[in-house]
């Protein structure tokens, strides 16, 4: 019977599976990144109660009600109809 197909060694290379621009050619091995120590961020300072209360009021904004948009749309539409009627009146 037939022998097993030959397996390519590029399957073990992680650069060989990346697609898109900027991939290293198959002849070049990707350069290992130097491992740098991870700097830990300092814990945030506690916020005074007065500042925390003002942040809550700034975050909780009131949204514009739908009736405002409806009113603006009706006024804008009526204005357009009025302009259309005025142009039609002046044209004849």
C-alpha positions in Angstrom: 0.0 0.0 0.0 1.0 3.7 -0.1 3.2 5.4 2.4 1.9 8.3 4.6 2.2 11.8 3.1 5.2 13.8 4.1 4.4 16.4 6.7 5.8 19.9 6.2 7.8 21.4 9.0 6.3 24.9 8.5 3.2 23.7 10.3 5.1 24.0 13.5 6.2 27.6 12.7 3.6 30.0 14.1 4.6 32.6 11.4 3.6 30.2 8.7 0.0 30.3 9.8 -0.4 34.0 9.9 -1.9 35.7 6.9 -2.1 39.2 5.7 0.6 41.9 5.3 3.8 42.0 7.2 4.3 38.3 7.7 7.9 37.1 7.7 9.0 35.0 4.7 9.2 31.3 5.3 13.0 31.3 5.0 13.3 33.7 7.9 12.6 32.6 11.4 10.6 35.2 13.4 12.7 37.0 16.0 11.7 36.2 19.6 10.5 39.2 21.6 12.5 40.0 24.6 10.5 39.5 27.7 10.2 42.7 29.7 9.0 42.7 33.3 5.4 43.9 33.5 5.0 47.1 35.6 2.1 47.1 37.9 -0.1 50.1 38.0 -0.5 51.8 41.4 -3.9 51.5 43.0 -6.1 54.6 42.5 -6.3 57.0 45.4 -9.7 57.0 47.3 -12.1 59.6 46.1 -13.6 62.0 48.7 -17.3 61.8 49.3 -18.0 65.2 47.8 -16.2 64.4 44.6 -18.0 61.0 44.3 -21.4 62.7 44.7 -20.6 65.3 41.9 -19.5 62.5 39.6 -22.8 60.7 40.1 -24.8 63.8 39.2 -22.6 64.4 36.1 -23.0 60.8 34.9 -26.8 60.7 35.4 -27.8 63.1 32.6 -31.4 63.4 31.6 -32.2 62.3 28.1 -34.2 64.4 25.7 -37.8 63.3 25.6 -39.3 62.0 22.3 -41.9 64.7 22.3 -39.1 67.3 21.7 -38.1 65.5 18.5 -41.7 65.2 17.4 -42.3 68.9 18.0 -39.2 69.9 16.1 -40.1 67.6 13.2 -43.7 69.0 13.0 -42.5 72.6 13.0 -39.8 71.8 10.4 -42.3 70.0 8.2 -44.9 72.9 8.5 -42.2 75.4 7.6 -41.3 73.4 4.5 -44.9 73.2 3.4 -45.3 76.9 4.0 -42.2 77.7 1.9 -43.5 75.3 -0.9 -46.9 77.1 -0.8 -45.2 80.5 -0.9 -43.0 79.6 -3.9 -46.1 78.2 -5.7 -48.0 81.4 -5.0 -45.2 83.7 -6.2 -44.5 81.6 -9.3 -48.1 82.0 -10.8 
